[in-house]
């Protein structure tokens, strides 16, 4: 059977260019460029919780890195390095090769070097730490939203949750809608270019991983403001528009999670710059609400008539009931 | 039931002083001091593999951080930050409080700030990434050993493996020996001060986690040299000296693992400086062998008569049979 060191050498060791030292020593060594600081984030994906047993290994390698890079995007950081800690029940060479392919394909696309990690036997668990760089004054923190700011969303939310609802047989999507939603669930693309472009423009930002309302709640709480969302203005994919179950559609839009879009706030004065960068990047950016002074931490969703809507579900919580 | 965010707030959020931004945003932000680079290492501990179900939570919090800090010690890096990703089967408040106490007590002792992480439900798994700083030219890499260097070891090896042998009923230790060996297994103390003191003195270093011979093999392979160990000169604890099973004693000494001592190489010219720093730090440092030019990657163990010994077992390998 392959040894731990064989596995690391065969599947997870690639030459590094930017780092001073990569895989193969007690630590990796690297430094930010002058004027920049490091932005670091860690996410752990557990079989049976974040992905199903038997999930496609290449897509899993992609997603495990993508959800981490999404945190760098939300900080306006440029991706640089990653470490991978991997527990697997057995040293399945084919699984490892596919997983590594998915991971390195995405890493290469965003200039990320794998600089270290750990491989052990155990219930399947993937823990990645990503490291990016950003000039500290330009970092897109959660605590900078101000009353009067506008709330923006990239792309749209709800598609990953729709795919999950289909997998769990709560709805039945058509072939085209299913393919679209499954890609959103299994191979999300982190909004790195958008995060970089929002430096100096957004007053706060977060990536939508737990659900739109819950994640905007984090901005509201950290910034000491309230956020108002206009439900009718929330962008919807074709698949979501076609969903006949209005309650499910609402849940997916507002609380679905796994979207990996960026929600951010910006002053109304910045509106033209936001629209220009959307055009430049070929992205859809939608104004979905505004920031108010009252009720720090609150997120209210308003219907087309201006009344507060009762929301059926909060965001995703790993220890919730 | 406590939510994921409650758990993080209650148990894993402490104010940071050195970092620009700690727990609670998409990323943590920090930078090395001028002239220093970051040293980063990741270790994953899995229940049933690295610790038993029902293991004391405070000791587990200590050990999970200690084994990571040991990698920083082996690099000559000063510990600065850590992230924690934690999968637990349920949100047991008492377990979490104890685990956090063990982790933060050690973190505080070494000036480490917890700056981020992830908490999720799943089979118990602890993944910590530590970040230290070191001037790049002074980092204690594995690839700097030169023919003619002497091989040194801090403390002694084998006690943690003896404790494990006792737990697995392969031997029966007396009370005092058991207490000593269990402390070495469950609450190892990383050799941070030694790593810092060896900057500019050691030509290479590694922490002994997989077993003395296996870990010196990593230095030999990376440095393109051979290492010769003199078995009779290996330091032994009182507990190991009292072990009547000579074969087990040899396995524990040479291949036991979980020792978290530092093995390092240094020029004979540096011998007086090594001995002076040992005295200054109140540590035992023992010359256990030498570096030769032949057979790159090889580690040979010599008996008192100068003959090569046949070694019963290699180092610990998570995918070995």
Interface residues (C-beta under 8 A of the other chain):
Chain A: X1 X2 X3 X4 X5 X6 X7 X20 X21 X24 X25 X26 X27 X28 X29 X30 X31 X32 X36 X37 X38 X39 X40 X41 X42 X43 X44 X46 X47 X48 X49 X50 X71 X72 X74 X75 X77 X81 X83 X84 X85 X86 X87 X91 X115 X116 X117 X118 X119 X120 X121 X122 X123 X125 X127 X129 X131 X132 X134 X136 X139 X140 X141 X142 X143 X205 X206 X207 X222 X317 X318 X319 X320 X321
Chain B: X1 X2 X3 X4 X5 X7 X20 X21 X24 X25 X26 X27 X28 X29 X30 X31 X32 X36 X37 X38 X39 X40 X41 X42 X43 X44 X46 X47 X48 X49 X50 X71 X72 X74 X75 X77 X81 X83 X84 X85 X86 X87 X90 X91 X115 X116 X117 X118 X119 X120 X121 X122 X123 X125 X127 X129 X131 X132 X134 X136 X139 X140 X141 X142 X143 X205 X206 X207 X222 X317 X318 X319 X320 X321
